[in-house]
Amino acid sequence: AAAASASAAGGSGSAGLDLTRLALTLAIVSSTVQANVILSNLRDAEGIAGRLGARRARALAAAFCAGALALALLGPSTVRALAALPLAMACAVAAFRPGERYGAIAVDGALLVGGILASQTLR
């Protein structure tokens, strides 16, 4: 019973570790996708980017990337490969250009490149 409690609370049981990995994976991926959405909206001055302005929207996207990167690097070894996702997106944030072509190639491509790198690292 004590082991089941520890697992449910995210303790040392294997089920707890799986829940931790799932939660970290969701946080890393969703934060990276949120940065992507902010940059996509920034191109068209829509959504939160339209309300915040370009400078603050880029800063917010960078903060999502930094948070996701910290979670990946400081988390257990099973999620470290996911660091490629926010790292690739951070490169897109740093070099952001408001053009449609940049958005399609660099911003959306960063998710693709990060995903490919993460999958290769997980092998």
Backbone as a printed PyTorch tensor [residue, N CA C, xyz], in Angstrom:
tensor([[[  0.8180,  -1.1990,   0.0000],
         [  0.0000,   0.0000,   0.0000],
         [  0.8560,   1.2540,   0.0000]],

        [[  1.9730,   1.2150,   0.7450],
         [  2.8600,   2.3820,   0.7960],
         [  3.5040,   2.6370,  -0.5600]],

        [[  3.8550,   1.5520,  -1.2500],
         [  4.4610,   1.7130,  -2.5760],
         [  3.4520,   2.3040,  -3.5570]],

        [[  2.1910,   1.8700,  -3.4470],
         [  1.1590,   2.4140,  -4.3270],
         [  0.9430,   3.8960,  -4.0640]],

        [[  0.9990,   4.3120,  -2.7950],
         [  0.8550,   5.7280,  -2.4530],
         [  2.0120,   6.5280,  -3.0120]],

        [[  3.2190,   5.9880,  -2.8750],
         [  4.4050,   6.6910,  -3.3800],
         [  4.3220,   6.8440,  -4.8930]],

        [[  3.8350,   5.7820,  -5.5720],
         [  3.7150,   5.8610,  -7.0270],
         [  2.6850,   6.8920,  -7.4420]],

        [[  1.5560,   6.8990,  -6.7780],
         [  0.4900,   7.8410,  -7.1220],
         [  0.9140,   9.2760,  -6.8710]],

        [[  1.7700,   9.4820,  -5.8960],
         [  2.2290,  10.8290,  -5.5680],
         [  3.4480,  11.2230,  -6.3790]],

        [[  3.8750,  10.3650,  -7.3000],
         [  5.0520,  10.6880,  -8.1100],
         [  6.3300,  10.3070,  -7.4130]],

        [[  6.2450,   9.3380,  -6.5170],
         [  7.4130,   8.9190,  -5.7450],
         [  8.3150,   8.0010,  -6.5220]],

        [[  8.9170,   7.0590,  -5.8060],
         [  9.9560,   6.2380,  -6.3980],
         [  9.4300,   5.0690,  -7.2150]],

        [[  8.1310,   4.7930,  -7.2010],
         [  7.5810,   3.6920,  -7.9810],
         [  7.6780,   3.9770,  -9.4700]],

        [[  7.6530,   2.9080, -10.2870],
         [  7.8000,   3.0960, -11.7280],
         [  6.6120,   3.8530, -12.3200]],

        [[  5.4070,   3.6700, -11.7690],
         [  4.2420,   4.4090, -12.2760],
         [  4.4150,   5.9000, -12.0250]],

        [[  4.9850,   6.2700, -10.8760],
         [  5.2380,   7.6760, -10.5800],
         [  6.2170,   8.2870, -11.5580]],

        [[  7.2500,   7.5430, -11.9110],
         [  8.2300,   8.0360, -12.8740],
         [  7.5880,   8.2110, -14.2420]],

        [[  6.7150,   7.2870, -14.6440],
         [  6.0380,   7.4090, -15.9280],
         [  5.1230,   8.6370, -15.9500]],

        [[  4.4380,   8.9010, -14.8500],
         [  3.5890,  10.0910, -14.7760],
         [  4.4290,  11.3570, -14.8180]],

        [[  5.5680,  11.3230, -14.1730],
         [  6.4750,  12.4710, -14.2050],
         [  6.9710,  12.7110, -15.6230]],

        [[  7.3720,  11.6380, -16.2870],
         [  7.8550,  11.7650, -17.6690],
         [  6.7530,  12.2810, -18.5840]],

        [[  5.5540,  11.7830, -18.4000],
         [  4.4240,  12.2440, -19.2050],
         [  4.1580,  13.7270, -18.9670]],

        [[  4.1370,  14.1330, -17.7100],
         [  3.8910,  15.5410, -17.3840],
         [  4.9820,  16.4400, -17.9430]],

        [[  6.2270,  16.0200, -17.8230],
         [  7.3310,  16.8220, -18.3590],
         [  7.2740,  16.8830, -19.8820]],

        [[  6.9760,  15.7700, -20.5050],
         [  6.8640,  15.7500, -21.9680],
         [  5.7690,  16.6930, -22.4380]],

        [[  4.6210,  16.6370, -21.7860],
         [  3.5250,  17.5410, -22.1460],
         [  3.9140,  18.9990, -21.9430]],

        [[  4.5930,  19.3000, -20.8460],
         [  5.0020,  20.6780, -20.5780],
         [  6.0210,  21.1690, -21.5980]],

        [[  6.9810,  20.3360, -21.9430],
         [  8.0300,  20.7260, -22.9020],
         [  7.4360,  20.9470, -24.2840]],

        [[  6.6410,  19.9930, -24.7380],
         [  6.0600,  20.0920, -26.0820],
         [  5.0540,  21.2350, -26.1640]],

        [[  4.1820,  21.3600, -25.1690],
         [  3.1670,  22.4190, -25.2350],
         [  3.7820,  23.8110, -25.1170]],

        [[  4.8240,  23.9580, -24.3200],
         [  5.4970,  25.2570, -24.2320],
         [  6.1750,  25.6230, -25.5470]],

        [[  6.7660,  24.6340, -26.1990],
         [  7.4100,  24.8760, -27.4900],
         [  6.3730,  25.2300, -28.5500]],

        [[  5.2580,  24.5280, -28.5490],
         [  4.1850,  24.8270, -29.5050],
         [  3.6020,  26.2140, -29.2150]],

        [[  3.4920,  26.5870, -27.9430],
         [  2.9930,  27.9210, -27.5950],
         [  3.9110,  29.0020, -28.1550]],

        [[  5.2130,  28.7990, -28.0650],
         [  6.1600,  29.7530, -28.6570],
         [  5.9480,  29.8400, -30.1620]],

        [[  5.7010,  28.6970, -30.7960],
         [  5.4320,  28.6610, -32.2330],
         [  4.1720,  29.4510, -32.5670]],

        [[  3.1260,  29.2860, -31.7760],
         [  1.8620,  30.0000, -32.0010],
         [  2.0690,  31.5070, -31.8510]],

        [[  2.8060,  31.9070, -30.8390],
         [  3.0700,  33.3390, -30.6300],
         [  3.7990,  33.9240, -31.8340]],

        [[  4.8190,  33.2230, -32.3210],
         [  5.5520,  33.7240, -33.4880],
         [  4.6730,  33.7450, -34.7340]],

        [[  3.8330,  32.7380, -34.8890],
         [  2.9230,  32.7190, -36.0390],
         [  1.9470,  33.8860, -35.9720]],

        [[  1.4430,  34.1710, -34.7850],
         [  0.5380,  35.3050, -34.6080],
         [  1.2630,  36.6340, -34.7740]],

        [[  2.5250,  36.6550, -34.4380],
         [  3.3190,  37.8800, -34.5680],
         [  3.4530,  38.3060, -36.0230]],

        [[  3.5280,  37.3350, -36.9020],
         [  3.6040,  37.6400, -38.3410],
         [  2.4160,  38.4660, -38.7850]],

        [[  1.2390,  38.1400, -38.2620],
         [  0.0070,  38.7850, -38.6990],
         [ -0.5580,  39.7560, -37.6650]],

        [[  0.1790,  40.0050, -36.5960],
         [ -0.2600,  40.8750, -35.4890],
         [ -1.6220,  40.4320, -34.9540]],

        [[ -1.7640,  39.1230, -34.7430],
         [ -3.0040,  38.5560, -34.2370],
         [ -2.7930,  38.0030, -32.8270]],

        [[ -3.8750,  37.6370, -32.1890],
         [ -3.8130,  36.9710, -30.8930],
         [ -3.0550,  37.7710, -29.8550]],

        [[ -2.3530,  37.0740, -29.0060],
         [ -1.6190,  37.7310, -27.9270],
         [ -0.5180,  38.6390, -28.4740]],

        [[  0.0410,  38.2660, -29.6170],
         [  1.0930,  39.0840, -30.2120],
         [  0.5610,  40.4560, -30.6220]],

        [[ -0.6730,  40.5080, -31.0800],
         [ -1.2800,  41.7790, -31.4590],
         [ -1.5140,  42.6770, -30.2560]],

        [[ -1.8180,  42.0580, -29.1230],
         [ -2.0640,  42.8510, -27.9100],
         [ -0.7730,  43.2770, -27.2190]],

        [[  0.2490,  42.4260, -27.2670],
         [  1.5010,  42.7230, -26.5590],
         [  2.4670,  43.5830, -27.3560]],

        [[  2.4200,  43.4680, -28.6460],
         [  3.4120,  44.1370, -29.4900],
         [  4.5640,  43.1830, -29.7790]],

        [[  5.3380,  43.5070, -30.7850],
         [  6.3780,  42.6080, -31.2840],
         [  7.4440,  42.2860, -30.2430]],

        [[  7.9500,  43.2970, -29.5730],
         [  9.0510,  43.0720, -28.6270],
         [  8.6310,  42.1640, -27.4730]],

        [[  7.4870,  42.4520, -26.8730],
         [  7.0460,  41.6460, -25.7280],
         [  6.5900,  40.2530, -26.1610]],

        [[  6.0210,  40.1440, -27.3430],
         [  5.6080,  38.8300, -27.8390],
         [  6.8280,  37.9440, -28.0740]],

        [[  7.8760,  38.4980, -28.6490],
         [  9.1190,  37.7240, -28.8430],
         [  9.7200,  37.3330, -27.5100]],

        [[  9.6810,  38.2370, -26.5440],
         [ 10.2050,  37.9270, -25.2120],
         [  9.3920,  36.7980, -24.5700]],

        [[  8.0860,  36.8160, -24.7490],
         [  7.2410,  35.7680, -24.1970],
         [  7.5310,  34.4280, -24.8720]],

        [[  7.6860,  34.4410, -26.1840],
         [  8.0290,  33.2150, -26.9090],
         [  9.3780,  32.6810, -26.4340]],

        [[ 10.3380,  33.5770, -26.2340],
         [ 11.6500,  33.1640, -25.7340],
         [ 11.5370,  32.5850, -24.3270]],

        [[ 10.6730,  33.1500, -23.5000],
         [ 10.4780,  32.6410, -22.1380],
         [  9.8760,  31.2320, -22.1650]],

        [[  8.9210,  30.9930, -23.0630],
         [  8.3670,  29.6420, -23.1940],
         [  9.4640,  28.6570, -23.6090]],

        [[ 10.3140,  29.0780, -24.5340],
         [ 11.4230,  28.2070, -24.9670],
         [ 12.3970,  27.9480, -23.8300]],

        [[ 12.7330,  28.9960, -23.0920],
         [ 13.6850,  28.8410, -21.9830],
         [ 13.1190,  27.9240, -20.9050]],

        [[ 11.8480,  28.0860, -20.5910],
         [ 11.2220,  27.2160, -19.5950],
         [ 11.2060,  25.7610, -20.0410]],

        [[ 10.8430,  25.5410, -21.2950],
         [ 10.8090,  24.1790, -21.8250],
         [ 12.2090,  23.5760, -21.8600]],

        [[ 13.1890,  24.3750, -22.2370],
         [ 14.5650,  23.8880, -22.2750],
         [ 15.0560,  23.5340, -20.8750]],

        [[ 14.7350,  24.3580, -19.8980],
         [ 15.1230,  24.0730, -18.5150],
         [ 14.4770,  22.7770, -18.0290]],

        [[ 13.1900,  22.5850, -18.3260],
         [ 12.5240,  21.3460, -17.9230],
         [ 13.1890,  20.1270, -18.5580]],

        [[ 13.5410,  20.2450, -19.8290],
         [ 14.1640,  19.1130, -20.5200],
         [ 15.5530,  18.8090, -19.9620]],

        [[ 16.3340,  19.8450, -19.7230],
         [ 17.7110,  19.6190, -19.2670],
         [ 17.8010,  19.2440, -17.7920]],

        [[ 16.8880,  19.7450, -16.9980],
         [ 16.9250,  19.4570, -15.5700],
         [ 16.0810,  18.2440, -15.1820]],

        [[ 15.2810,  17.7680, -16.1130],
         [ 14.4260,  16.6140, -15.8520],
         [ 15.2230,  15.3230, -15.9240]],

        [[ 14.5270,  14.2160, -15.7510],
         [ 15.2040,  12.9230, -15.8290],
         [ 15.7610,  12.6770, -17.2290]],

        [[ 16.6770,  11.7500, -17.3170],
         [ 17.3480,  11.4790, -18.5950],
         [ 16.3690,  11.0710, -19.6850]],

        [[ 15.2160,  10.5650, -19.3170],
         [ 14.2380,  10.1170, -20.3170],
         [ 13.6060,  11.2620, -21.0920]],

        [[ 13.7230,  12.4990, -20.6220],
         [ 13.1470,  13.6370, -21.3500],
         [ 14.2160,  14.5810, -21.9100]],

        [[ 15.4650,  14.3140, -21.6480],
         [ 16.5280,  15.2350, -22.0930],
         [ 16.6070,  15.3780, -23.6020]],

        [[ 16.2860,  14.3400, -24.3280],
         [ 16.3260,  14.4250, -25.7940],
         [ 15.3400,  15.4550, -26.3190]],

        [[ 14.2820,  15.7170, -25.5550],
         [ 13.2860,  16.6940, -25.9810],
         [ 13.8190,  18.1250, -25.9490]],

        [[ 14.9920,  18.3350, -25.3940],
         [ 15.6030,  19.6730, -25.3730],
         [ 15.7900,  20.2150, -26.7890]],

        [[ 15.8740,  19.3210, -27.7670],
         [ 16.0340,  19.7530, -29.1610],
         [ 14.8480,  20.5820, -29.6380]],

        [[ 13.6480,  20.2980, -29.1360],
         [ 12.4610,  21.0500, -29.5620],
         [ 12.5410,  22.5250, -29.1680]],

        [[ 12.6610,  22.8520, -27.8660],
         [ 12.7290,  24.2780, -27.5240],
         [ 14.0080,  24.9470, -28.0130]],

        [[ 15.0820,  24.1850, -28.1510],
         [ 16.3220,  24.7660, -28.6580],
         [ 16.1600,  25.2110, -30.1110]],

        [[ 15.5570,  24.3780, -30.9240],
         [ 15.3080,  24.7450, -32.3300],
         [ 14.3470,  25.9240, -32.4160]],

        [[ 13.3180,  25.9260, -31.5700],
         [ 12.3560,  27.0330, -31.5840],
         [ 13.0030,  28.3200, -31.0890]],

        [[ 13.9010,  28.2170, -30.1270],
         [ 14.6130,  29.4090, -29.6300],
         [ 15.4420,  30.0380, -30.7460]],

        [[ 16.0020,  29.2200, -31.6130],
         [ 16.7510,  29.7550, -32.7600],
         [ 15.8080,  30.5340, -33.6800]],

        [[ 14.6050,  30.0190, -33.8730],
         [ 13.6110,  30.7190, -34.6980],
         [ 13.1890,  32.0320, -34.0450]],

        [[ 13.0710,  32.0360, -32.7210],
         [ 12.7230,  33.2720, -31.9980],
         [ 13.8330,  34.2950, -32.1490]],

        [[ 15.0650,  33.8540, -31.9880],
         [ 16.2140,  34.7740, -32.0370],
         [ 16.3660,  35.4300, -33.4030]],

        [[ 16.0720,  34.6880, -34.4520],
         [ 16.2690,  35.2150, -35.8110],
         [ 14.9520,  35.6080, -36.4700]],

        [[ 13.9020,  35.8220, -35.6820],
         [ 12.5640,  36.0360, -36.2350],
         [ 12.5000,  37.1850, -37.2340]],

        [[ 11.8050,  36.9210, -38.3300],
         [ 11.4800,  37.9260, -39.3390],
         [  9.9800,  37.8220, -39.5870]],

        [[  9.2760,  38.9310, -39.7410],
         [  7.8170,  38.8790, -39.8400],
         [  7.2530,  38.3830, -41.1740]],

        [[  8.0610,  37.9840, -42.1020],
         [  7.5680,  37.5640, -43.4050],
         [  6.8890,  36.2060, -43.3980]],

        [[  6.0130,  35.9940, -44.3460],
         [  5.2720,  34.7360, -44.4730],
         [  6.2120,  33.5730, -44.7700]],

        [[  7.1890,  33.7920, -45.6110],
         [  8.1390,  32.7300, -45.9630],
         [  8.9560,  32.3120, -44.7490]],

        [[  9.3980,  33.2890, -43.9400],
         [ 10.1600,  32.9560, -42.7340],
         [  9.2950,  32.1310, -41.7870]],

        [[  8.0360,  32.5070, -41.6600],
         [  7.1420,  31.7760, -40.7730],
         [  6.9640,  30.3350, -41.2020]],

        [[  6.7720,  30.1280, -42.4890],
         [  6.5470,  28.7740, -42.9890],
         [  7.8080,  27.9290, -42.9200]],

        [[  8.9380,  28.5410, -43.2190],
         [ 10.1800,  27.7630, -43.2640],
         [ 10.8560,  27.6880, -41.8990]],

        [[ 11.1180,  28.8170, -41.2770],
         [ 11.9000,  28.8180, -40.0410],
         [ 11.0660,  28.5030, -38.8030]],

        [[  9.9430,  29.1800, -38.6400],
         [  9.1520,  28.9980, -37.4200],
         [  8.5400,  27.6000, -37.3840]],

        [[  7.8420,  27.2230, -38.4370],
         [  7.2490,  25.8890, -38.4690],
         [  8.3060,  24.8110, -38.6830]],

        [[  9.3380,  25.1490, -39.4290],
         [ 10.4370,  24.2060, -39.6410],
         [ 11.2000,  23.8950, -38.3700]],

        [[ 11.2180,  24.8380, -37.4280],
         [ 11.9040,  24.5960, -36.1600],
         [ 11.2540,  23.4470, -35.4030]],

        [[  9.9310,  23.3470, -35.4750],
         [  9.2570,  22.2130, -34.8330],
         [  9.6610,  20.8980, -35.5070]],

        [[  9.7300,  20.9120, -36.8270],
         [ 10.1230,  19.7120, -37.5630],
         [ 11.5570,  19.3110, -37.2330]],

        [[ 12.4710,  20.2680, -37.2980],
         [ 13.8810,  19.9820, -37.0180],
         [ 14.0600,  19.5090, -35.5790]],

        [[ 13.4170,  20.1930, -34.6400],
         [ 13.5070,  19.7820, -33.2450],
         [ 12.9630,  18.3860, -33.0250]],

        [[ 11.8470,  18.0820, -33.6610],
         [ 11.2620,  16.7490, -33.5390],
         [ 12.1600,  15.6660, -34.1200]],

        [[ 12.7470,  15.9450, -35.2680],
         [ 13.6580,  14.9660, -35.8870],
         [ 14.8810,  14.7620, -35.0010]],

        [[ 15.4670,  15.8540, -34.5250],
         [ 16.6420,  15.7200, -33.6490],
         [ 16.3120,  14.9560, -32.3700]],

        [[ 15.1590,  15.2680, -31.7830],
         [ 14.7630,  14.5660, -30.5520],
         [ 14.5490,  13.0740, -30.8210]],

        [[ 13.9210,  12.7500, -31.9350],
         [ 13.6750,  11.3360, -32.2230],
         [ 14.9790,  10.5870, -32.4850]],

        [[ 15.9510,  11.2520, -33.0980],
         [ 17.2350,  10.6070, -33.3510],
         [ 18.0180,  10.4060, -32.0540]],

        [[ 17.8650,  11.3160, -31.1320],
         [ 18.5480,  11.2280, -29.8510],
         [ 17.9320,  10.1410, -28.9790]],

        [[ 16.6440,   9.9090, -29.1230],
         [ 15.9500,   8.8970, -28.3180],
         [ 16.2880,   7.4740, -28.7350]],

        [[ 16.8220,   7.2940, -29.9070],
         [ 17.1270,   5.9410, -30.4010],
         [ 18.1820,   5.2690, -29.5870]]])
